Amino acid sequence: MNARWLDAELEGADITPERRSKFRQKKLLGRRRLDDLTAEDPERIADDTIRRLIDTGHITEIVAELKSGKEATAYVARGPRGSVLVKLYREIEARSFKNDAVYREGQVVLDERAARAMQGRTRKGLEMLQADWVCAEYAHLWTLWQAGLNVPEPLVGPNVKVCAETVPAVLMRLIGTEDEVAPRLSEAHLTPAEANSAWKQSVQGLADMLRLGYAHGDYSTYNLLWWENTVIIIDFPQLTTRQNPNFSELLRRDAQSLATSFRKHGVQTDGDATLREVQRLARGKGPEPRIVLP
């Protein structure tokens, strides 16, 4: 890679948060108003990201807001391949969850200036963290999708450069339909038989990720969808690997969160028993990998 490219990318990287406002005045992008994301004429859409996604052919229009969370807002959109979920991240400084260090430990950033910028959360460092957060979610989605796990199909990538073109948005296939979007398990009304099936699928999903060397980092019924009697795992930016020294604790926390959140559905167990079952299942055979055509 040409060193001049990196020099340009890191220009102003050492500008600290205290001096950032003097370096560049900018309004932080938090939750976007739906009116700013839609217009009869795409050229009149106020939001730069959505206008760019339309110009590049990834989507044709935003239909509705689906759900707003701490880090991002999910929108239902239409695209050339059907219904799309657009997960639009807030800027890091405008997000309620800003400290992602526990999930990033063990990652290696080869360029020292880039590492300093990201660790110091300078202006350029925050931009790099935002891009890294989005590209990491794409990468995890592709890995899990190709491995055969029940996750939303990523609609951009897997080439990193192509994924970076959609920052700060992540595009994936919508689970459900525009008229009936798949509910989260935390909101679904299940019969005892459905709850038992959903529990087994959820434990198996955590085991399948462990077999691949991953801990989800936020695994509960709030990040699991229920559609056509199938559990779909979502939200992967904080997914972490065994290189992270916090891996065992994050896995244990996932098991505890899953057990706790399923009590609403009448499943009575604890985190330790769940963890043992996850570890047992992880030693077994995984799902059939998907064949992804070029």
Buried (B, 14 or more C-beta within 10 A) or exposed (E): EEEEEBEEBBEBBBBEEEEBEEEEEEEEBEEBEBEEBBBEEBEEBEBEBBBBBBEEEBBBBBBEBBEBBEBBBBBBBBBEEEBBBBBBBBBBBBBEEBEBEBBBEEBEBEBEBBBBBBEBBBBBBBBBBBBBBBBBBBBBBBBBBBBEBBBBBBBBBBEEEEBBBBBBBBBBBBBBEEEEBBBBBBEBEBEEEBBBBBBBBBBBBBBBBBBBEBBBBBBBBBBBBBBEEEBBBBBBBBBBEEEBEBBEEBBBBBBBBBBBBBEBBEBEBEBEEBBEBBBEBBEEEBEEEEEEEE
